[in-house]
Amino acid sequence: MRGKNKKGKIKYGILTAAAAAVVWLFMPFHTIKGSGEEIYVGGMPDSWPFEFYDSEKASYQGILPEILDTAAGQADMEIRYVNGSKEDNRLSLAGNMQVDAVWTMGLTDGELEAAGLHKGKTVISFQDGEERIDICLAYTKSMQSEAEEALEAALYRVNEERTEGLLVQYAKEAYQGEKNSVFAVWAAVLVLMIFILVLIIYMIKKRRQVVQLAFRDELTGGDNFTAWKKKFEEQITDGNRAHYAVLFLDAGLDTISHIYGYPESEMALQIISDICVSMLADGSEAMSRFNQFYFVFFLQYTSVDSIKKRVRDIYASIAEAMKSRQKRYFLDPHTGIYRMSGLETEPLKTIQRAEIAAEFSRNHYVECTVYDEMVEKETVTGYAMEHEAIHGLMHQEFVMYLQPVIEMESGSITGAEALVRWQNPGRGLLQPGDFLDVIKRKQLTGKMNMDIFRQGCRFLKEEADKGRRMRLLFNFTVENVGDEQFPQELDGAVSQYGVDRDQIVIQLNQLVEMSRSDIFMETIKKLRGFGFHICLSGLELDRVFFEYLECGVDYIKLRHDLIRHTNKPEGKKIIQSIMNLCKDLGLKVICMGVENKEQAEYLKGIGCSYATGFYYYYPVSQDAFDRL
């Protein structure tokens, strides 16, 4: 009923019950007719069982209010307590003359006097240890003397039995509260014990789950690298080490992630993991995912040919799985193999050597490579080149060269193709064939292409200031076109230099893995929307080609490997057919790699629009281009 108020005063109530029969003082009995007045009283918020505010009933309760109500009823008065408060504000109410009386319990004589109160006669008196407690009403000056006398007389008439009954009643409530508290404590203990038991069971199960998670790859569901190392240390011993090989598999999933997004690469990782696990010998071999997109194995083998055959079998199973799931791409896996000897005991060292062999496989476009000193030496040299390339991009060592584009009809230079050269401080001027593989491996092609594009925009601005207008053709790769921000990035660079977008031709390669992604088609549409021209390098007459046409292609570029067949009747027929098709479709043709007069005259005769090649000009620096 009283909530927190009661709990804080149990001791006080028990003391009161013990003192119930101790001295009760009453005035001599006499009769005074009631006046019917309202008496305003300030209450104590938390002095159970004497006086407290019951928030549920919104009124003051306790021994003193009940005695006061009884006396007021006899004196024909009405008691009104002011609004309840969490704070004891009796003195403040009395000092402001907002109440007529308050009970003196807990107040000193000095406090009563300072508030302008004078005490009535003692109503209740009991012993609290060595201290004697006297409780009476204290009145403010607003209390009429007649009303005070009538109320005091009525308080005297409240018989001793009634007062003792109230004390016993609250004492019983206190006891019952304590009894309920004991039951509540035992119930709480029981609930706590049950909770602890449930918690222990939960923690045991959770520990098992944690142990499982500690050794399980959250993506593939197979062994993670921690589990792989544990099995490596348990399974491979000095006695069998020479019959094991560590493999490092790079399935090319970083490229898949870049083109199609991480969810697609995750799906491919799952497929590869499931296939490889099914091809392991139970208990004696293991594999795990390593560094996001790669896999490591330790496998038993009897010869180099046997381990290479297992690698080929893995490749074949992966390819079949991708085909059965109708994936839009093909994987280009490379594997490094490290045959263990009796010296290696550290798993990471064996993986590092297998990874070096896998890097060699990528660089030389072979399926798998067995590690040896020659492989390490050449690969480490490639690593040095990679660091130089990163440094070169940071310090603008990659510079734009220009291959003039000739208008076939007039024979004049109408523009140029932007090419790249590397002005390496230690190695001199390097051709693309010397460094493009390194740039691709480090996935720096996109950044390099953008650097060349910005150099081209600056060059076009400088030429425009000289009164010379031309178009530049820029090469971009999957890394660029796969970036959804690519069109905005190009548009921003053009705006920075104030170049007309009509002077920019964006060249894209018609790659199967690139062109079948909706992302690329959307990118081309955005480029066209910004006002750039689009050139398609190569011609493959399939569904993808027509999708490109729908996006808005302006030019078709025929590569050198096709142009060199103009000396053959079959080659001429093919090129003539392409020219006719492009003319019907409204596409302009750029023929690259023209090397002699015969090729130039033939291409001009069948309607080729533009050409480049050594027959006309070699690639030159920007300064040299101005002198042409």
C-alpha positions as CSV (number, residue, x, y, z in Angstrom):
1,M,0.0,0.0,0.0
2,R,2.7,2.4,0.9
3,G,5.5,1.2,-1.3
4,K,8.9,2.6,-0.4
5,N,7.6,4.8,2.5
6,K,6.8,1.7,4.6
7,K,10.0,-0.1,4.0
8,G,12.2,2.7,5.2
9,K,10.4,2.9,8.6
10,I,9.9,-0.7,9.8
11,K,12.3,-0.2,12.8
12,Y,10.4,2.9,13.9
13,G,7.1,1.0,13.8
14,I,8.4,-1.9,15.9
15,L,9.7,0.6,18.5
16,T,6.3,2.2,18.5
17,A,4.5,-1.1,19.0
18,A,6.8,-1.9,21.9
19,A,6.0,1.5,23.5
20,A,2.2,1.2,22.9
21,A,1.4,0.9,26.5
22,V,3.9,3.4,27.7
23,V,2.7,6.8,29.0
24,W,-0.3,8.3,27.2
25,L,-1.3,11.7,28.5
26,F,-4.8,13.0,28.1
27,M,-6.5,16.2,29.2
28,P,-9.5,16.0,31.7
29,F,-12.7,15.3,29.9
30,H,-15.1,18.1,29.1
31,T,-17.5,19.0,26.3
32,I,-17.1,21.8,23.7
33,K,-19.6,22.3,20.9
34,G,-17.9,22.0,17.4
35,S,-17.5,25.1,15.2
36,G,-17.5,23.4,11.7
37,E,-14.3,25.0,10.7
38,E,-11.7,23.7,8.2
39,I,-8.2,23.1,9.6
40,Y,-5.3,23.0,7.2
41,V,-2.4,20.8,8.2
42,G,1.1,20.2,6.7
43,G,2.1,16.6,6.7
44,M,5.3,14.5,7.0
45,P,6.0,12.7,3.7
46,D,7.9,9.7,5.1
47,S,7.5,9.0,8.8
48,W,5.8,5.6,8.8
49,P,3.8,4.5,10.8
50,F,3.1,7.9,12.3
51,E,2.5,10.0,9.2
52,F,3.3,9.4,5.5
53,Y,2.0,10.3,2.1
54,D,0.4,7.4,0.2
55,S,0.8,8.2,-3.5
56,E,-1.8,5.5,-4.6
57,K,-4.5,7.1,-2.4
58,A,-3.2,10.6,-2.9
59,S,-3.6,11.4,0.8
60,Y,-1.7,11.3,4.1
61,Q,-2.0,8.1,6.2
62,G,-0.8,6.9,9.5
63,I,-1.5,7.0,13.3
64,L,-1.4,10.7,13.6
65,P,-3.8,11.5,10.7
66,E,-6.2,8.9,11.9
67,I,-6.1,10.3,15.5
68,L,-6.6,13.8,14.0
69,D,-9.5,12.7,11.9
70,T,-11.2,11.1,14.9
71,A,-10.7,14.2,17.0
72,A,-11.8,16.6,14.3
73,G,-15.0,14.6,13.7
74,Q,-15.8,14.9,17.4
75,A,-15.1,18.7,17.3
76,D,-17.2,19.2,14.2
77,M,-14.2,20.2,12.2
78,E,-12.7,19.1,8.8
79,I,-9.0,18.4,8.4
80,R,-7.4,19.2,5.1
81,Y,-3.9,18.3,4.4
82,V,-2.1,20.4,1.8
83,N,-0.8,18.7,-1.3
84,G,1.6,15.9,-0.7
85,S,5.3,16.4,-1.3
86,K,8.4,14.2,-1.4
87,E,10.2,16.8,0.8
88,D,9.3,17.7,4.4
89,N,8.1,21.3,3.9
90,R,6.1,21.7,7.1
91,L,8.2,24.6,8.4
92,S,8.0,26.4,5.1
93,L,4.2,26.0,4.9
94,A,3.9,27.2,8.5
95,G,6.2,30.1,8.1
96,N,4.1,31.3,5.1
97,M,0.9,30.8,7.0
98,Q,-0.3,28.3,4.4
99,V,-1.3,25.8,7.1
100,D,-2.9,26.1,10.6
101,A,-1.0,23.2,12.3
102,V,1.7,20.6,11.9
103,W,2.7,17.6,14.0
104,T,5.9,18.3,16.0
105,M,7.5,14.9,15.4
106,G,11.1,15.4,14.1
107,L,11.1,19.2,14.7
108,T,13.1,21.0,17.4
109,D,11.8,23.8,19.6
110,G,14.1,26.2,17.9
111,E,12.7,25.3,14.5
112,L,9.1,25.7,15.7
113,E,9.8,29.1,17.2
114,A,11.6,30.3,14.1
115,A,8.5,29.3,12.0
116,G,6.2,31.1,14.4
117,L,4.6,28.0,15.8
118,H,3.5,27.3,19.3
119,K,3.0,23.8,20.7
120,G,-0.2,22.3,22.0
121,K,-0.4,19.6,24.6
122,T,1.3,16.2,24.2
123,V,-0.8,13.6,22.4
124,I,1.6,10.7,22.3
125,S,4.7,10.1,24.3
126,F,7.2,7.1,24.2
127,Q,10.8,6.2,24.9
128,D,13.3,5.7,22.1
129,G,16.4,4.4,23.7
130,E,17.5,7.1,26.1
131,E,15.5,9.8,24.4
132,R,11.9,10.6,25.2
133,I,9.7,11.5,22.2
134,D,6.7,13.7,22.8
135,I,4.4,14.4,19.9
136,C,1.8,17.1,19.8
137,L,0.3,19.6,17.3
138,A,2.0,23.0,16.8
139,Y,-0.2,25.8,15.6
140,T,0.4,28.9,13.5
141,K,-1.0,32.3,14.2
142,S,-3.7,31.6,11.6
143,M,-5.3,29.1,14.0
144,Q,-8.1,30.7,15.9
145,S,-7.8,30.2,19.7
146,E,-11.4,28.8,20.0
147,A,-10.7,26.2,17.3
148,E,-7.4,25.3,18.9
149,E,-9.1,24.7,22.2
150,A,-11.8,22.7,20.7
151,L,-9.4,20.5,18.7
152,E,-7.1,20.0,21.7
153,A,-10.1,18.9,23.8
154,A,-11.2,16.5,21.1
155,L,-7.7,15.0,21.0
156,Y,-8.0,14.3,24.7
157,R,-11.2,12.5,24.2
158,V,-9.6,10.0,21.7
159,N,-9.5,7.1,24.2
160,E,-6.4,5.1,25.0
161,E,-7.9,2.0,23.5
162,R,-8.3,3.6,20.1
163,T,-4.7,4.9,20.1
164,E,-3.3,1.5,21.2
165,G,-5.4,-0.2,18.5
166,L,-3.8,2.0,15.8
167,L,-0.3,1.2,17.2
168,V,-1.0,-2.5,17.2
169,Q,-2.5,-2.3,13.7
170,Y,0.6,-0.7,12.2
171,A,2.9,-3.0,14.1
172,K,1.1,-6.0,12.6
173,E,1.5,-4.5,9.1
174,A,5.1,-4.0,9.8
175,Y,5.5,-7.6,10.8
176,Q,3.5,-8.8,7.8
177,G,5.7,-6.6,5.6
178,E,8.8,-8.2,7.1
179,K,7.2,-11.6,6.7
180,N,6.4,-10.9,3.1
181,S,9.9,-9.5,2.7
182,V,11.4,-12.8,4.0
183,F,9.3,-14.7,1.6
184,A,10.3,-12.3,-1.1
185,V,14.0,-12.8,-0.2
186,W,13.7,-16.5,-0.4
187,A,11.8,-16.3,-3.6
188,A,14.5,-14.0,-5.0
189,V,17.2,-16.4,-3.8
190,L,15.3,-19.3,-5.6
191,V,15.0,-17.3,-8.7
192,L,18.6,-16.3,-8.5
193,M,19.7,-19.9,-8.1
194,I,17.6,-20.9,-11.1
195,F,19.0,-18.0,-13.1
196,I,22.6,-19.0,-12.2
197,L,21.8,-22.6,-13.2
198,V,20.4,-21.5,-16.5
199,L,23.4,-19.1,-17.0
200,I,25.9,-22.0,-16.3
201,I,24.1,-24.1,-18.9
202,Y,24.0,-21.2,-21.4
203,M,27.7,-20.5,-20.8
204,I,28.6,-24.1,-21.4
205,K,26.7,-24.1,-24.7
206,K,28.1,-20.7,-25.6
207,R,31.7,-21.9,-24.9
208,R,31.1,-24.8,-27.3
209,Q,29.9,-22.3,-29.8
210,V,32.8,-20.0,-29.2
211,V,35.2,-22.9,-29.6
212,Q,33.5,-23.8,-32.9
213,L,33.6,-20.2,-34.1
214,A,37.3,-20.0,-33.2
215,F,38.0,-22.7,-35.8
216,R,35.3,-22.1,-38.4
217,D,35.3,-19.7,-41.3
218,E,32.2,-17.5,-40.9
219,L,31.9,-17.1,-44.7
220,T,32.5,-20.6,-46.0
221,G,31.6,-22.6,-43.0
222,G,34.8,-24.7,-43.3
223,D,38.1,-24.5,-41.4
224,N,39.5,-21.1,-40.8
225,F,43.2,-20.3,-40.8
226,T,43.5,-21.0,-37.1
227,A,42.1,-24.5,-37.6
228,W,44.3,-25.0,-40.6
229,K,47.5,-24.2,-38.6
230,K,46.3,-26.4,-35.7
231,K,45.8,-29.4,-38.1
232,F,49.1,-28.6,-39.8
233,E,51.0,-28.9,-36.5
234,E,49.1,-32.0,-35.5
235,Q,49.3,-33.9,-38.8
236,I,52.7,-33.0,-40.3
237,T,55.6,-34.6,-38.4
238,D,59.3,-35.0,-39.1
239,G,58.5,-38.5,-40.3
240,N,56.0,-37.6,-43.0
241,R,57.0,-33.9,-43.8
242,A,58.7,-34.8,-47.1
243,H,55.4,-36.3,-48.4
244,Y,53.4,-33.1,-48.0
245,A,53.1,-30.0,-50.2
246,V,51.6,-26.6,-49.3
247,L,49.5,-24.9,-52.0
248,F,48.5,-21.3,-52.4
249,L,45.4,-20.9,-54.7
250,D,44.6,-17.5,-56.3
251,A,41.3,-18.0,-58.2
252,G,41.1,-14.4,-59.4
253,L,38.3,-13.5,-57.0
254,D,39.6,-10.0,-56.3
255,T,38.8,-9.1,-60.0
256,I,35.3,-10.7,-59.6
257,S,34.7,-8.6,-56.5
258,H,35.8,-5.4,-58.3
259,I,33.5,-6.0,-61.3
260,Y,30.4,-7.7,-59.8
261,G,30.7,-6.7,-56.2
262,Y,31.6,-8.4,-53.0
263,P,28.4,-10.5,-52.7
264,E,29.2,-12.3,-55.9
265,S,32.8,-13.0,-54.9
266,E,31.5,-14.4,-51.6
267,M,29.3,-16.8,-53.5
268,A,32.3,-17.9,-55.6
269,L,34.4,-18.4,-52.5
270,Q,31.7,-20.6,-51.1
271,I,31.6,-22.7,-54.3
272,I,35.3,-23.1,-54.4
273,S,35.5,-24.0,-50.7
274,D,32.8,-26.7,-51.0
275,I,34.5,-28.3,-54.0
276,C,38.0,-28.3,-52.5
277,V,36.9,-29.7,-49.2
278,S,35.1,-32.6,-51.0
279,M,38.4,-33.4,-52.7
280,L,40.5,-33.7,-49.6
281,A,41.6,-36.9,-48.0
282,D,39.8,-37.2,-44.6
283,G,42.0,-36.5,-41.6
284,S,45.3,-36.2,-43.4
285,E,44.8,-33.0,-45.5
286,A,43.3,-29.6,-44.9
287,M,42.5,-26.3,-46.5
288,S,41.2,-22.8,-45.4
289,R,40.5,-19.4,-46.8
290,F,43.5,-17.1,-46.5
291,N,43.6,-13.2,-46.6
292,Q,40.0,-12.8,-47.9
293,F,40.2,-14.1,-51.5
294,Y,42.8,-16.9,-51.4
295,F,43.0,-20.5,-50.2
296,V,45.9,-22.5,-48.7
297,F,46.2,-26.3,-48.5
298,F,48.5,-29.0,-47.3
299,L,48.2,-32.1,-49.4
300,Q,49.9,-35.4,-49.6
301,Y,51.8,-36.2,-52.8
302,T,54.1,-38.8,-54.3
303,S,55.5,-36.8,-57.2
304,V,55.4,-33.4,-58.8
305,D,53.2,-34.7,-61.6
306,S,50.7,-36.1,-59.1
307,I,50.3,-32.9,-57.2
308,K,49.9,-30.9,-60.5
309,K,47.3,-33.3,-61.6
310,R,45.4,-32.7,-58.4
311,V,45.5,-29.0,-59.1
312,R,44.1,-29.5,-62.6
313,D,41.4,-31.7,-61.2
314,I,40.5,-28.9,-58.7
315,Y,40.4,-26.3,-61.6
316,A,38.2,-28.6,-63.7
317,S,35.7,-29.1,-60.8
318,I,35.5,-25.4,-60.1
319,A,34.9,-24.6,-63.8
320,E,32.2,-27.2,-64.0
321,A,30.5,-25.8,-60.9
322,M,30.6,-22.3,-62.3
323,K,29.1,-23.5,-65.6
324,S,26.3,-25.4,-63.9
325,R,25.4,-22.3,-61.9
326,Q,25.3,-20.3,-65.1
327,K,27.8,-17.7,-63.9
328,R,28.4,-14.7,-66.1
329,Y,32.2,-14.9,-65.8
330,F,35.1,-17.3,-65.9
331,L,37.8,-17.7,-63.3
332,D,41.5,-17.6,-64.1
333,P,43.1,-19.5,-61.2
334,H,46.8,-19.8,-60.4
335,T,48.5,-22.0,-57.8
336,G,51.8,-22.0,-56.2
337,I,53.2,-25.3,-54.8
338,Y,55.8,-25.7,-52.1
339,R,57.2,-29.1,-51.5
340,M,58.1,-29.4,-47.9
341,S,61.4,-30.8,-46.7
342,G,62.5,-31.9,-43.3
343,L,63.5,-28.4,-42.2
344,E,60.3,-26.4,-42.3
345,T,58.1,-26.4,-39.2
346,E,56.6,-22.9,-39.4
347,P,53.3,-22.9,-41.4
348,L,53.5,-19.3,-42.4
349,K,57.0,-19.8,-44.0
350,T,55.7,-22.6,-46.2
351,I,52.7,-20.4,-47.2
352,Q,55.0,-17.5,-48.1
353,R,57.0,-19.7,-50.5
354,A,53.9,-21.2,-52.0
355,E,52.5,-17.6,-52.5
356,I,55.8,-16.6,-54.3
357,A,55.2,-19.6,-56.7
358,A,51.6,-18.5,-57.2
359,E,52.8,-15.0,-58.1
360,F,55.2,-16.4,-60.6
361,S,52.2,-18.4,-62.1
362,R,50.2,-15.2,-62.5
363,N,53.1,-13.3,-64.0
364,H,53.8,-16.0,-66.6
365,Y,50.2,-17.0,-67.3
366,V,50.6,-20.6,-66.2
367,E,48.3,-22.8,-64.2
368,C,50.7,-23.7,-61.4
369,T,54.3,-23.4,-60.4
370,V,56.5,-25.3,-58.1
371,Y,58.7,-23.2,-55.8
372,D,62.5,-23.1,-56.3
373,E,65.2,-20.5,-55.9
374,M,64.9,-19.3,-59.5
375,V,61.2,-18.7,-59.0
376,E,61.8,-16.7,-55.8
377,K,64.6,-14.6,-57.4
378,E,62.5,-13.6,-60.3
379,T,59.4,-13.0,-58.2
380,V,61.2,-10.9,-55.7
381,T,62.6,-8.8,-58.6
382,G,58.9,-8.3,-59.6
383,Y,58.1,-7.2,-56.0
384,A,60.8,-4.5,-56.3
385,M,59.2,-3.3,-59.5
386,E,55.9,-3.1,-57.7
387,H,57.3,-0.9,-55.0
388,E,58.9,1.3,-57.7
389,A,55.5,1.5,-59.5
390,I,53.7,2.7,-56.4
391,H,56.4,5.3,-55.8
392,G,56.2,6.3,-59.5
393,L,52.5,7.0,-59.3
394,M,52.9,9.0,-56.2
395,H,55.6,11.2,-57.9
396,Q,54.1,11.6,-61.4
397,E,56.7,9.4,-63.1
398,F,54.0,8.0,-65.5
399,V,53.7,10.5,-68.4
400,M,51.4,10.9,-71.4
401,Y,52.7,10.2,-74.9
402,L,50.6,10.9,-78.0
403,Q,50.0,8.6,-81.0
404,P,48.7,11.0,-83.7
405,V,45.4,10.0,-85.3
406,I,45.2,10.7,-89.0
407,E,42.0,11.7,-90.9
408,M,42.2,9.3,-93.9
409,E,40.5,11.6,-96.4
410,S,42.8,14.7,-95.8
411,G,45.9,13.0,-94.4
412,S,46.1,15.6,-91.6
413,I,46.4,15.1,-87.9
414,T,42.9,15.3,-86.3
415,G,43.8,14.2,-82.8
416,A,45.8,11.6,-80.9
417,E,45.5,8.6,-78.7
418,A,46.8,9.1,-75.2
419,L,49.4,6.5,-74.3
420,V,51.5,6.0,-71.2
421,R,55.3,5.8,-70.6
422,W,57.1,5.4,-67.3
423,Q,60.0,7.7,-66.8
424,N,61.7,5.5,-64.2
425,P,64.7,7.3,-62.5
426,G,66.7,4.1,-62.3
427,R,65.7,2.2,-65.4
428,G,65.0,5.1,-67.9
429,L,62.0,5.5,-70.2
430,L,60.0,2.2,-70.0
431,Q,57.4,1.0,-72.6
432,P,54.0,-0.4,-71.4
433,G,55.2,-3.9,-72.0
434,D,57.8,-3.4,-69.3
435,F,55.5,-2.4,-66.5
436,L,51.8,-3.0,-67.3
437,D,51.8,-6.5,-65.7
438,V,53.2,-5.0,-62.5
439,I,50.5,-2.3,-62.6
440,K,47.7,-4.8,-63.1
441,R,48.9,-7.1,-60.3
442,K,48.9,-4.2,-57.8
443,Q,45.5,-3.0,-59.2
444,L,46.9,0.4,-60.0
445,T,45.7,0.5,-63.6
446,G,42.7,2.6,-62.7
447,K,44.8,5.3,-60.9
448,M,47.3,5.3,-63.7
449,N,44.6,5.8,-66.4
450,M,43.1,8.7,-64.4
451,D,46.5,10.4,-64.1
452,I,47.0,10.2,-67.9
453,F,43.5,11.5,-68.4
454,R,44.2,14.6,-66.2
455,Q,47.5,15.2,-68.1
456,G,45.4,15.0,-71.4
457,C,42.9,17.5,-70.1
458,R,45.7,19.9,-69.2
459,F,47.3,19.4,-72.7
460,L,44.0,20.1,-74.5
461,K,43.6,23.3,-72.4
462,E,47.1,24.4,-73.4
463,E,46.5,23.6,-77.0
464,A,43.2,25.5,-77.0
465,D,45.0,28.5,-75.6
466,K,47.3,28.3,-78.7
467,G,44.2,28.2,-81.0
468,R,44.6,24.5,-81.7
469,R,41.6,22.2,-81.3
470,M,41.7,18.4,-81.5
471,R,40.3,15.2,-79.9
472,L,42.1,12.9,-77.6
473,L,41.3,9.2,-77.2
474,F,41.8,7.7,-73.7
475,N,42.0,4.1,-72.8
476,F,40.2,2.8,-69.7
477,T,39.9,-0.6,-68.1
478,V,37.6,-2.6,-66.0
479,E,39.0,-1.0,-62.8
480,N,37.8,2.4,-64.0
481,V,34.5,1.5,-65.7
482,G,33.5,-0.8,-62.7
483,D,33.6,2.2,-60.4
484,E,30.1,3.8,-60.2
485,Q,31.7,7.2,-59.6
486,F,33.8,7.0,-62.8
487,P,31.6,9.2,-65.0
488,Q,31.5,11.9,-62.3
489,E,35.2,11.7,-61.8
490,L,35.9,12.3,-65.5
491,D,33.4,15.1,-65.7
492,G,35.0,16.7,-62.7
493,A,38.5,16.6,-64.3
494,V,37.1,18.1,-67.5
495,S,35.4,20.9,-65.6
496,Q,38.6,21.6,-63.7
497,Y,40.5,22.4,-66.9
498,G,37.6,23.9,-68.8
499,V,37.8,21.4,-71.7
500,D,35.0,20.8,-74.1
501,R,33.6,17.3,-73.6
502,D,33.3,16.9,-77.3
503,Q,37.1,16.7,-77.5
504,I,37.1,13.6,-75.3
505,V,36.8,10.0,-76.6
506,I,36.6,7.2,-74.1
507,Q,37.9,3.9,-75.4
508,L,36.6,0.7,-73.8
509,N,37.5,-2.9,-74.6
510,Q,34.7,-5.3,-75.4
511,L,35.5,-7.9,-72.8
512,V,33.0,-10.6,-72.0
513,E,33.5,-10.3,-68.2
514,M,33.1,-6.6,-68.5
515,S,30.3,-6.1,-71.0
516,R,27.8,-8.5,-69.4
517,S,27.5,-6.5,-66.3
518,D,24.7,-4.0,-66.0
519,I,27.0,-1.7,-64.2
520,F,29.1,-1.1,-67.3
521,M,26.1,-0.4,-69.5
522,E,24.8,2.2,-67.0
523,T,28.3,3.8,-66.9
524,I,28.4,4.2,-70.6
525,K,25.0,5.8,-70.6
526,K,26.2,8.3,-68.0
527,L,29.3,9.1,-70.0
528,R,27.2,9.8,-73.0
529,G,24.9,11.9,-70.9
530,F,27.9,14.1,-69.9
531,G,28.7,14.6,-73.6
532,F,31.7,12.2,-74.0
533,H,32.3,10.2,-77.1
534,I,32.6,6.4,-76.8
535,C,35.0,4.2,-78.8
536,L,34.7,0.4,-78.7
537,S,38.0,-1.4,-79.2
538,G,37.5,-4.7,-81.0
539,L,34.4,-6.0,-82.7
540,E,32.5,-9.1,-81.5
541,L,29.1,-9.5,-83.1
542,D,27.1,-10.9,-80.3
543,R,24.3,-9.7,-78.0
544,V,26.8,-7.6,-76.0
545,F,27.8,-5.6,-79.1
546,F,24.2,-4.5,-79.7
547,E,23.8,-3.6,-76.1
548,Y,26.8,-1.3,-76.6
549,L,25.1,0.3,-79.6
550,E,22.0,0.9,-77.6
551,C,24.1,2.8,-75.0
552,G,25.6,5.1,-77.6
553,V,28.9,4.1,-79.3
554,D,30.5,6.6,-81.8
555,Y,33.6,4.8,-82.9
556,I,34.8,1.3,-83.6
557,K,38.6,0.7,-83.3
558,L,40.1,-2.2,-85.3
559,R,43.2,-3.6,-83.7
560,H,46.5,-4.3,-85.4
561,D,46.1,-8.1,-85.3
562,L,43.2,-7.6,-87.8
563,I,44.7,-4.9,-89.9
564,R,47.8,-6.9,-90.7
565,H,45.7,-9.4,-92.6
566,T,44.9,-6.9,-95.4
567,N,47.5,-8.6,-97.5
568,K,45.3,-11.7,-97.7
569,P,42.0,-12.0,-99.7
570,E,40.2,-13.4,-96.7
571,G,41.4,-10.6,-94.5
572,K,40.3,-8.0,-97.0
573,K,36.8,-9.5,-97.2
574,I,36.4,-9.5,-93.4
575,I,37.6,-5.9,-93.1
576,Q,35.4,-4.8,-96.0
577,S,32.4,-6.4,-94.3
578,I,33.1,-4.6,-91.0
579,M,33.5,-1.3,-92.8
580,N,30.1,-1.8,-94.6
581,L,28.4,-2.8,-91.3
582,C,29.8,0.2,-89.4
583,K,28.8,2.5,-92.2
584,D,25.2,1.2,-92.1
585,L,25.2,1.6,-88.3
586,G,26.5,5.2,-88.5
587,L,29.8,4.3,-86.8
588,K,33.2,5.8,-87.6
589,V,36.1,3.4,-87.8
590,I,39.6,3.9,-86.5
591,C,42.2,1.5,-87.8
592,M,45.3,1.1,-85.6
593,G,48.7,-0.4,-86.4
594,V,49.0,0.8,-90.0
595,E,52.6,0.0,-90.9
596,N,52.9,0.5,-94.7
597,K,51.6,2.3,-97.7
598,E,49.7,-0.6,-99.1
599,Q,47.6,-0.9,-95.9
600,A,47.0,2.8,-95.8
601,E,45.8,3.0,-99.4
602,Y,43.5,-0.1,-99.0
603,L,41.9,1.2,-95.8
604,K,41.3,4.6,-97.3
605,G,39.8,3.1,-100.4
606,I,37.2,1.1,-98.4
607,G,36.0,4.1,-96.4
608,C,38.1,4.0,-93.2
609,S,37.6,7.2,-91.3
610,Y,40.8,7.4,-89.2
611,A,44.1,5.6,-88.7
612,T,47.1,5.4,-86.5
613,G,50.4,3.5,-86.9
614,F,54.1,3.7,-87.5
615,Y,53.5,4.4,-91.2
616,Y,52.3,7.8,-90.1
617,Y,53.9,8.7,-86.8
618,Y,55.5,7.0,-83.8
619,P,54.2,7.9,-80.3
620,V,55.8,11.2,-79.2
621,S,56.1,13.3,-76.1
622,Q,53.8,16.3,-75.7
623,D,56.5,18.8,-76.6
624,A,57.3,16.8,-79.8
625,F,53.6,16.6,-80.7
626,D,53.5,20.4,-80.9
627,R,56.2,20.4,-83.6
628,L,54.4,18.0,-85.9
